[in-house]
């Protein structure tokens, strides 16, 4: 009886957005009198930080710092339609809608600034700090604060824009299955290293090295929190979780966190995250949706590592000590 | 976390002001200091609490329901049964024309899974609602139940859901969603080895910190505001509008920050019945799942069975792959027909295989309806595919990582569902994993590229 070590690899891809498309999202953007910008949506922030990312996307597009942007969302009286936050679609779909709305608002902003500066709007640029400058003559400038005041109280303009993003729905061909499920795919490769106690069947995940290709890390810190969390969830799926431990038998289902097993802080593997960025053709600044994908590759990587360690295949999830011990027993009887 | 900027640098514009910057989240201070408001922080004077009477049987006919004792219980304001729900039989994906309507808001004549909602009790306190729910008498005639997908698909199996007429979803393509590419039998005939394996998963709970729920307040003008943690505001509003036969203009949905979704909050379960309760009593209503309800009543990730048959050559090329996927929907569709279809689009994985045959089935059994969960349609498929890849590599005596390089898809490769590959990056992920994990592969694989001309 011994502790045996093994490692396994898995490589995957994952589609962004609702399968087969047809899942629209809209956005509205307008300025306040003092040159802050409101993004109005009905998308839901699940805790992953959607509001923050929409603020950064709007800020980049208009050319102001992120803290000048407020996101008002998840209210059906004020926000235009969004299909919902699921299918790794939030950033991709709503982000595109926000870019379109922000571009329209930016154009009005530049037109008002052009009137104030007596130049052509096409000769203006933003400095990203809250000012509009004449290209090549940056000493000639106006603050966005003053542009907004002018638009509201002098020029009678609404600095606002409308955005909409929709990938037309694809219908699978009945006999061949020809279809367009998605417009872009994220990628991952995970290597997991485990120790398996062949006396107890217990698996310890020592470390996971995850490489994720996600199009564009719009906010690297938020990308990291999602990818690390996803990686832990993947390990938890592989080794711990089920509401029906003896599926298809309905008995013994957990009803609280004492019975429904998940890893505790001490069970978490050393987690390494490496991110590659191959921008998608139709994502906001090239972003894809990594939200779901990041919890997938750890499951087969751990399963393959368990085989590498003790030479038994557990093809039924979760890979519990009971299943490992039964397989080892069958192998020994062999 | 490390960003490896050397890859794909020619396709990317770096150096932007706000994008790519690790700005601190503006909502984080509120979350970590307990200041962020969630739906359950709404509290209205006179708010009622809703509790469900649930089926103790997996499959049963309802002979009679007696709510008289419950109605007399102190604190009880209203007891609702199927006849109170204007459009009681519904299905959520009807909004995107995926029918038929196959589920009841409150059971009508029959229950099809243990835990199914039968009677809703509205009372002044949670305790009174719970106690009154225990006094509802339901006379059941227990029916044979089926839990195993294979059993469910056999002729003569108990019929789970009459609205479907058979124990699987009927696609326009027939009993399963199909993908046909090349000639899979010819591929098997030329293969050096054939490997057929079966993979199985069990249902999984989303385990959000915040359980599913909503608070509904009448606005006093025949309009109702529903504070909810749904993941999809209009999707829920539009479904509630159908179920309640109320114009959407009478409904106002307010969300906010949600304490974790993972797909567990895209079913439309708590909102319609709570709005109905508020409408019929004229009082605010809250309906929040207990942790037990979250774990055993709300939809889990579907259990799946995946059978993969591969033909592989000694040089590492996979020449044929046949996948049969089964998704255990439980008693009702919810999002499972969509999930099974997503699986058909995902197989055979990120590999270029000339001959592919895919069938995916959505199967009904007498268990808690499954539905959306992070990656559903793909997650379990990836488990099966990637364990299979490991087995194939070992079968032909090849390094598992090198074996994947040989088969990895690259730009321009035709996928089984007949879309050319664009924006591939699997090879680069594997190259970086090889370095990070100190898992060396032959130089020719490290020189490959997802760009076609690159390698």
Contacts between the chains, C-beta under 8 A, distances in Angstrom:
chain1	res1	chain2	res2	distance
A	7	B	437	7.4
A	7	B	439	7.7
A	8	B	390	6.6
A	8	B	400	7.7
A	9	B	390	7.7
A	9	B	400	5.6
A	9	B	401	5.3
A	9	B	404	7.5
A	9	B	433	6.9
A	9	B	437	7.7
A	9	B	439	7.0
A	10	B	382	7.2
A	10	B	386	3.9
A	10	B	389	7.7
A	11	B	350	6.7
A	11	B	386	7.0
A	11	B	389	7.9
A	11	B	404	5.2
A	11	B	408	7.4
A	11	B	426	5.7
A	11	B	429	6.5
A	11	B	430	5.5
A	11	B	433	7.8
A	12	B	349	7.2
A	12	B	350	6.5
A	12	B	382	4.9
A	12	B	385	8.0
A	12	B	386	6.8
A	13	B	349	7.5
A	13	B	350	3.9
A	13	B	409	7.9
A	13	B	424	8.0
A	13	B	426	6.2
A	14	B	375	7.1
A	14	B	378	6.2
A	15	B	342	7.9
A	15	B	345	7.4
A	15	B	346	7.3
A	15	B	378	7.7
A	19	B	338	6.6
A	19	B	341	6.5
A	19	B	342	4.1
A	19	B	345	5.9
A	19	B	377	6.9
A	20	B	341	7.6
A	20	B	345	7.4
A	22	B	96	6.5
A	42	B	233	4.7
A	42	B	234	6.2
A	42	B	255	8.0
A	43	B	233	7.9
A	44	B	230	6.9
A	44	B	231	5.3
A	44	B	232	6.9
A	44	B	233	6.4
A	44	B	255	4.9
A	44	B	258	5.9
A	44	B	261	7.5
A	45	B	27	7.4
A	45	B	256	7.7
A	45	B	257	5.3
A	45	B	258	6.9
A	46	B	231	6.3
A	46	B	257	8.0
A	46	B	258	4.6
A	46	B	260	6.4
A	46	B	261	4.2
A	46	B	262	8.0
A	46	B	265	8.0
A	47	B	31	7.6
A	47	B	257	6.2
A	47	B	258	6.1
A	47	B	259	6.2
A	47	B	260	5.7
A	47	B	261	7.8
A	49	B	25	5.2
A	49	B	27	7.2
A	51	B	26	7.2
A	51	B	27	6.0
A	52	B	23	7.0
A	52	B	25	4.5
A	52	B	26	5.9
A	52	B	27	6.6
A	55	B	26	6.8
A	56	B	18	4.7
A	56	B	19	6.2
A	56	B	21	7.3
A	56	B	23	6.2
A	57	B	18	7.9
A	57	B	19	7.1
A	59	B	17	7.6
A	59	B	18	4.5
A	60	B	16	5.8
A	60	B	17	6.2
A	60	B	18	4.1
A	60	B	19	4.7
A	63	B	17	7.6
A	65	B	17	7.7
A	65	B	18	7.2
A	66	B	18	5.2
A	66	B	21	7.9
A	66	B	23	5.3
A	66	B	26	7.9
A	67	B	26	7.4
A	73	B	255	7.6
A	74	B	233	5.9
A	74	B	254	6.7
A	74	B	255	3.2
A	74	B	256	5.6
A	75	B	233	7.7
A	75	B	252	7.9
A	75	B	253	7.5
A	75	B	254	5.2
A	75	B	255	7.3
A	76	B	233	5.3
A	76	B	234	6.1
A	76	B	237	5.5
A	76	B	251	7.4
A	76	B	252	6.1
A	76	B	253	4.4
A	76	B	254	7.6
A	77	B	252	5.2
A	77	B	254	8.0
A	79	B	233	7.4
A	81	B	234	5.2
A	82	B	232	7.7
A	82	B	233	6.9
A	82	B	234	6.8
A	83	B	232	6.5
A	83	B	234	7.6
A	83	B	235	6.6
A	84	B	230	7.8
A	84	B	231	5.3
A	84	B	232	2.6
A	84	B	233	7.3
A	84	B	234	7.8
A	84	B	235	5.2
A	84	B	266	6.2
A	85	B	231	4.8
A	85	B	232	6.9
A	85	B	261	6.7
A	86	B	231	5.5
A	86	B	232	6.7
A	86	B	261	7.4
A	86	B	263	5.9
A	86	B	266	5.3
A	86	B	372	6.1
A	128	B	17	3.7
A	128	B	18	7.4
A	169	B	96	7.9
A	172	B	173	7.1
A	172	B	177	6.6
A	172	B	341	7.3
A	172	B	344	7.6
A	172	B	345	7.7
A	172	B	417	7.6
A	174	B	172	5.6
A	174	B	173	4.2
A	174	B	174	7.8
A	174	B	178	7.4
A	175	B	173	7.1
A	175	B	178	6.8
A	175	B	180	6.6
A	176	B	178	7.6
A	176	B	179	7.1
A	176	B	180	5.0
A	176	B	181	7.4
A	176	B	418	6.9
A	177	B	173	7.6
A	177	B	177	6.8
A	177	B	178	5.2
A	177	B	179	3.2
A	177	B	180	6.2
A	177	B	181	7.8
A	177	B	344	6.2
A	177	B	345	7.8
A	177	B	358	6.6
A	177	B	416	7.4
A	177	B	417	5.5
A	177	B	418	7.9
A	178	B	417	6.1
A	178	B	418	4.1
A	179	B	345	6.2
A	179	B	417	5.1
A	179	B	418	7.7
A	179	B	419	7.7
A	180	B	417	7.8
A	180	B	419	5.6
A	181	B	342	7.2
A	181	B	345	3.6
A	181	B	346	7.5
A	181	B	417	6.5
A	181	B	419	7.7
A	182	B	345	7.8
A	184	B	422	7.5
A	184	B	423	5.8
A	185	B	350	7.7
A	185	B	423	6.7
A	185	B	424	7.7
A	187	B	350	7.0
A	187	B	424	7.5
A	187	B	425	4.4
A	187	B	426	5.0
A	187	B	428	7.9
A	187	B	429	4.9
A	188	B	429	5.9
A	189	B	426	7.4
A	189	B	429	4.0
A	189	B	430	4.7
A	189	B	432	7.3
A	189	B	433	4.0
A	190	B	433	7.1
A	191	B	433	5.4
A	191	B	436	7.3
A	191	B	437	3.8
A	191	B	439	6.1
A	209	B	433	6.3
A	209	B	436	4.5
A	209	B	437	4.8
A	211	B	429	4.5
A	211	B	430	7.7
A	211	B	432	4.4
A	211	B	433	4.7
A	211	B	436	6.6
A	212	B	429	7.3
A	213	B	7	7.9
A	213	B	425	3.9
A	213	B	426	8.0
A	213	B	428	6.6
A	213	B	429	5.3
A	216	B	12	7.2
A	216	B	19	7.4
A	216	B	20	7.4
A	217	B	3	6.2
A	217	B	20	6.5
A	218	B	19	5.4
A	218	B	20	6.9
A	219	B	20	7.8
A	219	B	21	6.9
A	219	B	22	6.0
A	219	B	23	6.0
A	220	B	1	6.8
A	220	B	3	6.2
A	220	B	20	7.0
A	220	B	21	8.0
A	220	B	22	4.8
A	221	B	22	3.9
A	221	B	23	7.8
A	221	B	24	7.6
A	222	B	22	7.8
A	222	B	25	6.8
A	223	B	1	7.1
A	224	B	1	4.0
A	227	B	1	7.0
A	228	B	1	7.7
A	233	B	374	7.3
A	237	B	204	6.2
A	237	B	379	7.4
A	238	B	383	8.0
A	241	B	204	4.9
A	241	B	205	6.7
A	241	B	207	7.6
A	242	B	202	3.9
A	242	B	203	6.2
A	242	B	204	5.9
A	243	B	202	7.6
A	243	B	203	4.8
A	243	B	204	6.7
A	243	B	205	5.0
A	243	B	295	6.0
A	243	B	296	6.4
A	243	B	300	4.9
A	243	B	368	7.6
A	244	B	202	5.3
A	244	B	203	5.1
A	244	B	300	7.9
A	244	B	303	7.3
A	244	B	367	7.6
A	245	B	202	7.0
A	247	B	200	7.9
A	247	B	202	4.0
A	247	B	203	6.6
A	247	B	303	5.4
A	248	B	147	4.2
A	248	B	148	4.5
A	248	B	149	7.4
A	248	B	303	7.3
A	248	B	328	7.8
A	248	B	365	7.2
A	248	B	367	7.7
A	249	B	147	7.0
A	250	B	58	6.7
A	250	B	114	6.6
A	250	B	147	6.2
A	250	B	367	6.1
A	253	B	295	7.2
A	253	B	296	5.4
A	254	B	205	7.7
A	254	B	295	6.0
A	255	B	291	7.1
A	255	B	292	4.1
A	255	B	295	5.4
A	255	B	296	5.9
A	256	B	291	5.3
A	256	B	292	6.7
A	256	B	295	7.2
A	257	B	207	7.8
A	257	B	291	7.5
A	260	B	205	6.1
A	260	B	207	7.1
A	260	B	295	5.8
A	262	B	207	6.5
A	272	B	436	6.4
A	273	B	1	4.2
A	273	B	2	7.3
A	274	B	1	7.4
A	274	B	2	5.2
A	274	B	4	5.9
A	274	B	432	5.5
A	274	B	433	7.9
A	274	B	436	5.8
A	275	B	1	6.2
A	275	B	2	7.1
A	275	B	3	5.1
A	275	B	4	6.9
A	276	B	4	5.4
A	276	B	7	4.6
A	276	B	8	6.8
A	276	B	425	6.2
A	276	B	428	5.7
A	276	B	429	6.4
A	276	B	432	6.5
A	277	B	3	7.1
A	277	B	5	7.5
A	277	B	7	7.3
A	277	B	8	6.2
A	277	B	12	5.9
A	278	B	7	7.0
A	278	B	8	4.1
A	278	B	11	6.1
A	278	B	12	7.8
A	278	B	423	5.9
A	278	B	425	4.6
A	278	B	428	7.5
A	278	B	450	7.6
A	279	B	8	7.3
A	279	B	11	5.4
A	279	B	12	5.3
A	280	B	423	5.7
A	281	B	422	6.8
A	281	B	423	6.7
A	285	B	16	7.3
A	285	B	19	4.9
A	285	B	20	8.0
A	286	B	11	7.7
A	286	B	12	6.5
A	291	B	374	7.5
A	292	B	374	4.8
A	292	B	375	3.9
A	292	B	378	7.4
A	292	B	379	7.6
A	293	B	375	6.9
A	295	B	374	5.7
A	295	B	375	6.3
A	295	B	379	7.1
A	296	B	375	5.5
A	296	B	378	6.7
A	296	B	379	5.1
A	296	B	382	4.8
A	296	B	383	7.9
A	297	B	382	7.0
A	297	B	386	7.2
A	299	B	379	7.1
A	299	B	382	7.1
A	299	B	383	4.6
A	300	B	382	6.3
A	300	B	383	4.9
A	300	B	384	8.0
A	300	B	385	7.5
A	300	B	386	3.3
A	300	B	387	5.1
A	300	B	390	7.5
A	301	B	386	7.4
A	303	B	383	6.8
A	303	B	386	7.9
A	303	B	387	5.2
A	304	B	386	7.2
A	304	B	387	6.2
A	304	B	390	4.4
A	304	B	400	7.0
A	307	B	390	7.0
A	313	B	387	7.3
A	313	B	391	7.3
A	315	B	197	6.6
A	315	B	198	6.7
A	315	B	199	4.9
A	315	B	200	6.7
A	315	B	384	7.9
A	315	B	387	6.5
A	316	B	199	7.4
A	316	B	200	4.4
A	316	B	201	7.3
A	316	B	202	7.6
A	317	B	200	7.2
A	317	B	201	4.2
A	317	B	202	6.1
A	317	B	380	7.3
A	317	B	383	6.5
A	318	B	202	6.8
